[in-house]
Amino acid sequence: HVDASGLKCPLPILRTKKALATVRGGERVEVLSTDTTSVRDFEAFCQQAGHALIGWDEAEGRYRFVLQKRA
């Protein structure tokens, strides 16, 4: 779980990279963010790094992402 609330780009991505480095391939990481550019940033990050963006949602300005580390 990564809580990047209140952080602006690129900090949510950097914190997520650190978290993904601690899990095995196929495991999932949940990320919370309030940065309005997070959707675009996480889509691009996953595409470039080969991770899967399992899903995301937004409620009241808080974004929640679920990423699965590449195998």
N, C-alpha and C positions, 0 to 999 in steps of 0.2 A: 504494500500500500504506500502510495506517495501522495502527500498533501502539499501541493504547490500553490495553494490558495494565496492570493495577494502578490504572487510573483509574476513578473513580466518576462516575455521572450528574451533570451533563450533559456532562462532558468528552469521552467517546467520540463523542457526536453532534457536538459543536463541532469536534473535530478532523476528523471526516468531512466536515462542511460545508466546511471549508477545503480539503480534498483535492478534493472535487467541484468547487469553484470553479476548480481548475486544469486540469480535463479538459474535453473537448468532449462535447456531447450524444451519448448512445449508448455512451460509453466506460464501462468498469467500474472499480470501486475495491474492493479487498479490505480488510476491517477485522478486526483481532484485538482481542478484549476479554476481560476476566475478570469484568466486572460482571454479576452474576446477573440484573439487570433489563434487560440489553442486548436480549434478544429482543423484549420488549414495546416498548422504546424505539425500536429500529430499524424495527419494523413500523409504529409510529405516525409516525415521522419520514418514512418513504418514502411513506406514504399522504398525509400532509399536504403534502409537498414535490413529489409527483408523480414521484419516482424509483421504479425497480423493485427490489424485494428479490429478486434472482435465486435466492438460497438461503442457507442457514446450516446450520452443524453445531456440535456441542459434543463435546469430548473432554477428560476430566479437568479440568473447570472452565474450559477455554479455549473461547471462542466465536469462530467464523470466519464472517464475513458477506461476501457478494458483492452489491454494489449497482451498478445501471446508471443513469447519469445520464439524466434526461429529455431528450428531443430538443429 
